[in-house]
Amino acid sequence: MGTALTIGKFDGFHKGHRLLLQEISDYSAKTGAEAVCYKLEFGGDSILSKDEQEKVISGYGISRLCRVEFTPEYADVLAEDFVRDIIHEELGAEYVVVGSDFRFGRDRAGDVHLLEELSDKYGFKVKSFDKLVMDGEIVSSTRIRHLLEEGLVDEASKLLGKDYDLTGTVADGKKLGRSLGYPTLNLQFPENKILPRLGVYSSVTVIGDDTYNSITNVGRRPSVDDGDEVNIETFIYDFNDDIYGREVSVKLTHFLRDERRFESLEALKDQIAIDIDEASKYQ
């Protein structure tokens, strides 16, 4: 039995990408072919962390995620060699699903038309999907990245098909929030994950099977620190459990305001109360 294969960058596994994942999942369920996602990796930050990517894949019942670094040597492979050596011989594809703008091979010489021409020779079927359009615009990773840069996490979540969240381990912090009456969770988040615009967000925090309303600061804490390190701090309403070392997921629901330096801790405390009230509109 061969494989049902989809190939792409899959930066974010957004709603457009999910059409491809669903197609190979459905084909696999009907035929017994192994569903395989072949992901090209270009380095740098990603919209989703690797753990988040794995969760998306497993949610579609896809058994294998192949991560392939896009090196100069890889980029130099001729288009037909890519089809013969990787799609046919290495991955044993019987069904290949790609986006309509899929390009491959040296100088991006290969496209969907060439893939279809070669499919008879190498014994597989091809299906391509046009770009998904939402609200009059194409759903793309570039569009999602721009939304995150603007802090528009609610709009980015719609395109992703999931909440934009920050998942990590609760670490020990300075406990300044506790002294202000707003104890916060300090989150150690994965490297190479894109963070949104720095500032304060309404949020929903998931701990195990429980969900709590919260507010989250993504930033450098100018009223407290002078460094450049970005921190993620979440205040969960009416929550005082010790969960250091636990994994939590913080779903950002709406951008409230930019970070700013306050003249006193009392002024910061007053602003947090205002933030909590404003956040309730988006939870």
Salt bridges, closest charged atoms under 4 A:
ASP11 OD2 - ARG145 NH2 2.72
GLU23 OE1 - LYS127 NZ 3.54
GLU34 OE1 - ARG64 NH2 2.96
GLU41 OE2 - LYS39 NZ 3.35
GLU41 OE2 - ARG67 NH1 2.78
GLU52 OE1 - LYS193 NZ 2.96
GLU54 OE2 - ARG67 NH2 3.57
ASP76 OD1 - ARG106 NE 2.97
GLU80 OE2 - LYS121 NZ 2.66
ASP81 OD1 - ARG84 NH2 3.09
ASP85 OD1 - ARG84 NE 2.86
ASP101 OD2 - LYS131 NZ 2.96
ASP154 OD2 - HIS254 ND1 3.02
ASP165 OD1 - LYS162 NZ 3.41
ASP165 OD2 - LYS251 NZ 3.65
ASP172 OD1 - LYS175 NZ 2.41
ASP225 OD1 - LYS174 NZ 2.45
ASP225 OD2 - ARG221 NH2 2.54
ASP226 OD1 - ARG261 NH2 3.65
GLU233 OE2 - ARG221 NH1 3.01
ASP258 OD1 - ARG197 NE 2.98
ASP275 OD2 - ARG257 NH2 2.85
GLU278 OE1 - LYS281 NZ 2.94
